[in-house]
């Protein structure tokens, strides 16, 4: 069955007989907020500053994905943005025809005294930057620390987020990046997943899943340039 997607609800396909230990969580187990997106060409020393999610609530978990595409071989970028964000994964890819792709994942919990804006710092040279922040309820700090995460470097595709082993009813996040950035790029829907947000350089998908292997998830992007320096990320977050 399905639940309507009304700004913060999930489409949910429920297996009538999911098997022992694989019961899918109810649709209300997670509420997504309006995501934050930012994508543009960014000159060297120009800061990337974005507003906070406008409808996030204290206690919500936030995940920020930042992809930087650069022609230069070295691009300095601050280790962490301001505002107590914590980096929990990262990768740097070299494109076969030159240039690099930098992908960084950060997290934080939305607070009662949340800053109005987040400062993600500035690169040292010209880049194409793509940023998506998703915020959602239902994940306590302890359950976030119990996550199962896999991040893979895919310099030339295909874009496959690897299967992860969910310990029980969980929220599955599948995040894909590509170098297209502000040059364009359209992401196709993925069967069994909700498209939470998709811009040129970053696409975020999700689903509520039962325990066990989540299965590989493959993304398709129509891009004006070949896939290069791409990444695929899968994360299983346990639910109560």
N, C-alpha and C positions, 0 to 999 in steps of 0.2 A: 504494500500500500504506500501511498505518498502523502506527504504533508506539504502544504503550500509554502512557497518561498516568498515571505513577505518582509524582506529587509533583514530578518534575523532568524528565519526558520530554515530547516533543511528539507530537501527532497530525500526520502528514505524508502529504499526498497527492502522489504522485510521477507526473509525466507520463512515460509510457514513451518518448516521443520529444520531449523539450523543445526541441530545436533547438540549433544551434551557439551556444555561449557562454551557454546558459540552463539548464545542468544544475543541478538542485536539490541543495543540500547534504545529506549524510546526516543521519539523525535525531540522531545523537550529537554533531553539530557544536555544539550549544548545550544547556546544562543549566540549567533554571530552578530557582530556590530557592523556598521558601515565601514568598509576598508578605507585606508588612506593610500593614495597612489601619487607618484611623482615621476615624470619621465621627460628628459630634455637633454640637450647638449649642455655640458657644464665646463666652463673655462677653468683653467688652473687658478687655484687660490680662491675660487668662488664657493661659498658654503652652500650645502644642501640643507635647507631648513623647511620643515613641514609642520602642519597643524596636527594636534592630537586627534584621535578618532572622536567624532562629535557626539556619539551616543554611547560611548564606552562607560562602564560602571566600575566603581571600586572593587577590586578583586579579580577583574577580568585579566586573563592571560593575553599578552600581545607577542606576536612574532613578526619581526621585520626582516625582509629579504632585500638585499641591495646588490645589484649587478652593475659593474662598471666595465665598459668596453673601451679599450685604448689601443692606439696604433703604436705608442711608445713601448719600449721593452720594460720600463720601470715606471710605476705610478705609485707615489707615496700616498697612503690613506691612513687616517688616525685609527688606532687599534679599537677604540670604542667611541660611540657618540656620547654627548653629554646627557645627563638625566638618569644615571644608574641603569643603563642598558647593559646587558651581559652578552658578550659574543659566545656562542656555543658551537659554531661550526664555520668553516671557511674553506675556500679552494681558490687556486690560481691556475688558469689554463693557458696554454700557448697555442694559438691558432696555427695550423700548418702553413698558411700563406703569410703569416706574420701578424703581430699584434697580440694582445692578451685580454683575457676576461677575468675579472676579479669578482668573486661572489662571497658575501658575508651574511651570516644569520645572527640576529640578536633577539633577545627576549627581555621582557620586564613585566611586572604586574602593575596594572592601572591603580593609582592611589586616589585618595580623597583630595590631595593637594597636588594633582597632576599639573605639570607645566603646560602652558597654552601651546607651545611649540617645542619641537625636538630639533636639535642641531646635530646633524650627522657629519659635520666637518667638511673639509675641502680637499680635493685631490691636488696633486702638485702640477698636473698638466691637463690638457684638454681630453675629456672623455664623454662618452654617452652613458648617462646614468638612468637606471630604472629601479624604483623603490616601491615596494608594497608592504603595508602594515595591516595585518589582520588581527582583530581582537575578538575574544569569545569567552563565555562563561563556562563553568563546569569543570575546570581543571585546577585543582589545588596545587600549591607549591610542591608538596610531597609527590603528587602524581606526575607533575612535570619532570621531576628528577628521576622518576621511574620510566621515562620514555625509552623507546627503542628507535634508534635513528641510523639511517644509512644515506650517505652523500657520495655520489659518483661523478667523476669527471668524464665528460663525453665530448672530446674535441671535435668530432665530426658526425655525431649522432650514431644510431637512432636514439631518440629521447625516451629512455626506459627508466622509470623509478623502480628500484628493486623491491622485492617483497620483504616485509619485516614480520617478525613473529609477535603478534599481540598476545599479552598475557591474559586477556579477558576482554569484556566489552570495552571498546576504545574508540577514540576519534583518530581517523587516519588523515594525515595531511600529505599531499603529494605536490611538490613545488618544482617547477622547471624554469631554467633560465637559458637564454640564447643571446647572442651578441647583437641581435637586430636593433634593440633599443628604440630610440626615437626615429629610426629609419622605417619603422613599420613592423609588420608581423602579426598574423592573425592565428589564434589558437583554436583548434577544433575541440568540441566537447569530447569527454572520455566516458565511455559506457560505465555505469555504476558509480560515477563520481559527480559531485556538484562542482560547477565552475564558480569558485568564490570570487576570483578576480583575475583578469587577463589583460595585460598591456604588452607592448611590443617585446620587452626584454624579460618579463617575469609573468608566470601564470601559476595560480594557486588553486588546487582542487581539494575536495574533502569528502569524507563519507563516515558514517557510523558503522563500525564493524564488530563482529564477534571475535572470540579468541582464535588463536592459530595464525598461520601464514596469511598475509593480506593479499598476496599475489602481485606479480609485476604489473605496473601500469605504464602504458605507452602513450605519449603525447605526440600530436601532429601540429606543426606550425607552418603556415605559408609565409615565406619570408622573401624579401627582395635580394637577400644574399644567402650563400650556403650556410648551413649550420656550422658553427665554429665556436670553440670554447664554451660549449653548453654544459649544463649540469642537471642532474635529476636527484631529488631529495625525497625521502619517504620517512615519516615519523608517526609512530603509534603512541598515543597518549591515553593511559588507562583512565577509565571513568568509574565513579562509585558503583 
